[in-house]
Amino acid sequence: MVGALLFHGDGGERVAKRHRSATLLDLDILDCPICCEALTTPIFQCDNGHLACSSCCPKLRNKCPSCAFPVGHNRCRAVESILESTLVPCPNEMFGCTKTCFYGKESAHEKECIFSQCSCPSLNCDYTGSYKDLYAHYELTHSSNFSWGISCGITYTAVMFINDEIRIKRVHEKKLLFAVQCFWKPCGVCVTVSCIAPSAPEVGQFSYRLSYTKNGQTVIYESPEVKKVRKVSFETPEENFMLIPHNLLFRSGLLVIEFCIVDKLNQE
């Protein structure tokens, strides 16, 4: 299909160049032939023209697996130009997203796509949907699972046992689910908060504050940002958590935590 006319050159002479588009029938040819992942710049080729992505070259010790020629030094500018000109639909097109992105960059867009699918945090539930649909699903199906509504800017008390691992809190005005989780660590128990939603600007920005007290001793943690996740992870976090040392834990494993989620865009 022919598009607009582009004019190049300076002075009195101008050369008209047609801007053309084409259809690529098989996107697999734009994948790395070694790892089968989408090619991204820089792309390298050996003297025989065999391609390899920048991640594979070090793993191959810069030796082409097809012909044993060196690979990882010469860029394949032609294929790089093709990538920079190839637009593909968002992976969430079937859910309503109309945006396109450059091939190989879909995952970056998907993290911020408002239509990205989020997983229900309840055990044995396979439901996935947009963050707002997930909120409605959880409110209708799992609201009795120690889940109650909260509002941003107000301090609440979360009561849980360490072995419970997770409590879900619902912010109704934002149609968002927040997960309060605890994890065992060698030096104590860590507590963290995450928001089940994509990192889309429309979702908003939040911070949170946690505090825990036992026998007059208080641990306070303030995080400048609530991490957004599309699926709750039960792996012990390495950062962004409040640590409660062993000597401040109750033998019963009971945790009574004061927490407050702050809407950073609507702070009074």
VMD Tcl script that draws the C-alpha trace (Angstrom):
set ca {
  {0.00 0.00 0.00}
  {1.39 3.42 -0.97}
  {1.38 6.27 1.53}
  {2.54 9.88 1.45}
  {5.25 11.30 -0.80}
  {8.49 12.25 0.97}
  {10.86 14.80 -0.62}
  {14.63 14.63 -0.12}
  {17.44 16.85 -1.31}
  {18.38 20.52 -0.98}
  {18.66 23.44 -3.35}
  {16.31 23.54 -6.31}
  {16.31 19.82 -6.93}
  {13.99 17.64 -4.92}
  {13.61 13.90 -5.28}
  {10.25 12.41 -4.46}
  {10.38 9.14 -2.48}
  {7.27 7.12 -1.87}
  {6.63 5.97 1.67}
  {5.53 2.36 1.37}
  {4.26 -0.25 3.79}
  {4.23 -4.03 3.56}
  {2.86 -7.09 5.34}
  {5.21 -9.57 7.00}
  {3.64 -13.02 6.79}
  {5.85 -14.77 9.35}
  {7.13 -12.80 12.36}
  {9.22 -15.81 13.43}
  {11.92 -14.72 10.97}
  {12.54 -11.79 13.32}
  {13.40 -14.10 16.21}
  {16.93 -15.09 17.15}
  {17.63 -18.45 15.46}
  {19.53 -19.61 18.55}
  {17.33 -18.74 21.56}
  {14.13 -18.14 19.54}
  {13.44 -14.93 21.46}
  {12.49 -11.74 19.62}
  {15.51 -9.99 18.12}
  {16.35 -6.58 19.53}
  {19.18 -4.23 18.65}
  {22.07 -4.74 18.56}
  {21.96 -7.76 16.23}
  {25.16 -9.49 15.16}
  {26.14 -11.67 12.22}
  {29.11 -13.84 11.32}
  {30.95 -13.59 7.98}
  {28.50 -16.08 6.50}
  {25.52 -13.94 7.51}
  {24.22 -16.14 10.35}
  {22.45 -14.03 12.98}
  {22.74 -14.01 16.75}
  {21.25 -11.70 19.37}
  {23.38 -9.80 21.86}
  {22.40 -12.18 24.67}
  {23.47 -15.31 22.79}
  {26.88 -14.09 21.59}
  {28.61 -14.26 25.01}
  {27.00 -17.62 25.74}
  {28.41 -18.94 22.45}
  {31.80 -17.46 23.28}
  {31.39 -15.45 20.09}
  {31.50 -18.56 17.95}
  {28.75 -19.11 15.38}
  {27.03 -22.48 16.03}
  {26.27 -22.90 12.33}
  {29.71 -22.41 10.80}
  {32.11 -21.76 13.71}
  {33.02 -18.31 12.34}
  {33.37 -15.48 14.87}
  {30.11 -13.73 15.75}
  {29.44 -10.79 18.03}
  {31.57 -8.13 16.40}
  {29.78 -7.23 13.14}
  {26.34 -5.64 13.38}
  {23.59 -6.61 10.97}
  {22.29 -3.15 10.17}
  {19.80 -4.37 7.58}
  {17.81 -6.51 10.03}
  {18.10 -3.79 12.69}
  {16.49 -1.36 10.23}
  {13.69 -3.85 9.60}
  {13.04 -4.16 13.34}
  {12.92 -0.39 13.71}
  {10.26 -0.27 10.99}
  {8.10 -3.22 12.11}
  {4.99 -2.45 14.14}
  {2.90 -5.19 15.74}
  {-0.38 -5.07 17.71}
  {-0.31 -5.03 21.48}
  {-0.56 -8.57 22.97}
  {-3.75 -7.32 24.66}
  {-5.44 -6.46 21.36}
  {-8.13 -9.09 22.02}
  {-8.99 -7.31 25.28}
  {-9.43 -3.90 23.68}
  {-5.99 -2.31 23.30}
  {-5.61 -0.54 19.95}
  {-1.98 0.49 20.32}
  {0.91 -0.86 18.27}
  {4.55 -1.22 19.30}
  {7.82 -2.06 17.63}
  {8.60 -5.76 17.33}
  {10.52 -7.00 20.35}
  {9.21 -4.15 22.54}
  {5.81 -5.70 23.24}
  {6.72 -6.77 26.79}
  {7.75 -3.22 27.73}
  {4.40 -1.88 26.53}
  {2.47 -4.75 28.14}
  {3.78 -3.79 31.59}
  {2.10 -0.39 31.23}
  {-0.94 -1.46 29.19}
  {-4.22 -0.75 30.96}
  {-5.67 -3.88 29.33}
  {-2.98 -6.23 30.72}
  {-4.43 -9.26 32.47}
  {-3.96 -9.63 36.23}
  {-4.23 -12.89 38.18}
  {-6.49 -13.48 41.16}
  {-4.40 -13.73 44.36}
  {-6.67 -16.37 45.91}
  {-5.30 -19.88 46.03}
  {-6.89 -22.36 43.63}
  {-8.48 -19.56 41.58}
  {-7.46 -19.29 37.93}
  {-9.30 -16.06 37.15}
  {-7.49 -13.40 35.11}
  {-8.79 -10.05 33.91}
  {-8.10 -6.34 33.80}
  {-7.36 -4.84 37.19}
  {-10.88 -3.39 37.44}
  {-12.50 -6.67 36.39}
  {-10.27 -8.46 38.91}
  {-11.47 -6.12 41.64}
  {-15.11 -6.89 40.79}
  {-14.36 -10.63 40.66}
  {-12.60 -10.61 44.04}
  {-15.31 -8.52 45.69}
  {-18.01 -10.88 44.43}
  {-16.21 -14.20 44.89}
  {-13.62 -13.86 47.66}
  {-14.68 -10.89 49.79}
  {-15.13 -13.13 52.84}
  {-11.43 -14.11 52.80}
  {-10.43 -11.59 55.50}
  {-10.78 -8.88 52.86}
  {-12.39 -5.56 53.64}
  {-12.55 -2.18 52.00}
  {-10.12 0.60 52.89}
  {-9.54 4.18 51.76}
  {-6.30 5.90 50.89}
  {-4.80 8.21 53.51}
  {-6.38 6.44 56.50}
  {-4.49 4.16 58.89}
  {-5.89 0.67 59.40}
  {-4.92 -2.40 61.40}
  {-4.09 -5.66 59.66}
  {-4.26 -8.73 61.89}
  {-2.72 -11.88 60.50}
  {-0.58 -14.86 61.41}
  {2.82 -15.22 59.80}
  {1.83 -18.54 58.27}
  {-1.16 -16.87 56.60}
  {1.37 -15.17 54.28}
  {-1.13 -12.77 52.66}
  {-4.08 -10.46 53.27}
  {-5.93 -8.65 50.47}
  {-7.25 -5.12 51.00}
  {-9.72 -3.45 48.63}
  {-9.60 0.26 47.81}
  {-13.09 0.83 46.45}
  {-12.68 4.34 45.04}
  {-9.74 3.15 42.91}
  {-11.09 -0.34 42.13}
  {-7.71 -1.74 43.22}
  {-6.53 -4.73 45.22}
  {-3.55 -4.36 47.56}
  {-1.70 -7.39 48.94}
  {-0.14 -7.27 52.43}
  {2.34 -10.15 52.65}
  {4.75 -11.52 55.23}
  {7.78 -13.76 54.69}
  {10.21 -15.55 56.95}
  {13.83 -14.40 56.77}
  {16.85 -15.66 58.76}
  {16.81 -12.47 60.86}
  {13.05 -12.16 61.31}
  {9.89 -11.55 59.30}
  {9.54 -9.06 56.49}
  {6.26 -7.40 55.56}
  {5.56 -5.78 52.21}
  {2.66 -4.25 50.26}
  {1.99 -4.51 46.52}
  {-0.76 -3.36 44.17}
  {-2.25 -5.90 41.76}
  {-2.36 -3.85 38.57}
  {-0.22 -2.97 35.54}
  {2.17 -0.02 35.75}
  {-0.17 2.13 33.66}
  {-0.30 5.86 34.48}
  {-4.10 5.59 34.72}
  {-3.77 3.31 37.76}
  {-2.11 6.02 39.83}
  {0.89 6.24 42.13}
  {0.89 5.14 45.75}
  {3.19 5.02 48.76}
  {2.65 3.18 52.05}
  {3.55 3.25 55.72}
  {3.82 0.25 58.07}
  {4.31 0.13 61.82}
  {4.50 -2.74 64.31}
  {4.71 -2.50 68.11}
  {5.49 -4.99 70.87}
  {6.27 -4.21 74.52}
  {6.72 -0.52 73.79}
  {9.17 -1.08 70.93}
  {8.02 0.06 67.48}
  {9.28 -0.71 64.01}
  {8.27 1.82 61.33}
  {8.76 1.51 57.58}
  {7.81 4.04 54.92}
  {8.03 3.16 51.25}
  {7.97 5.91 48.60}
  {6.25 3.60 46.14}
  {3.88 0.65 46.14}
  {5.15 -1.91 43.65}
  {2.63 -2.87 40.97}
  {2.41 -6.54 40.02}
  {0.09 -8.38 37.65}
  {0.49 -11.57 39.67}
  {1.27 -11.85 43.36}
  {4.60 -13.53 44.04}
  {5.24 -15.70 47.09}
  {9.00 -15.48 46.72}
  {10.77 -13.66 49.55}
  {11.49 -10.07 48.45}
  {15.01 -8.67 48.49}
  {14.00 -5.02 48.94}
  {11.15 -2.67 49.81}
  {9.89 -4.30 53.04}
  {9.62 -3.78 56.78}
  {11.75 -6.19 58.83}
  {10.50 -7.34 62.23}
  {13.36 -8.97 64.20}
  {12.82 -12.28 66.00}
  {12.91 -10.71 69.47}
  {9.81 -8.64 68.63}
  {7.70 -11.54 67.38}
  {4.96 -13.20 69.41}
  {5.33 -16.94 69.94}
  {1.88 -17.44 68.46}
  {3.06 -15.90 65.19}
  {0.41 -13.18 65.45}
  {1.13 -9.91 63.62}
  {-0.80 -6.73 64.35}
  {0.34 -4.18 61.81}
  {-0.76 -0.59 61.33}
  {-0.70 0.37 57.68}
  {-1.65 3.31 55.51}
  {-1.74 3.54 51.71}
  {-1.29 7.04 50.31}
  {-2.50 8.26 46.93}
  {0.51 10.35 45.86}
  {-1.44 12.17 43.15}
  {-4.23 13.30 45.50}
  {-2.47 14.10 48.75}
  {-4.14 16.79 50.78}
}
mol new
graphics top color blue
foreach p $ca { graphics top sphere $p radius 0.5 }
foreach p [lrange $ca 0 end-1] q [lrange $ca 1 end] { graphics top cylinder $p $q radius 0.2 }
display resetview
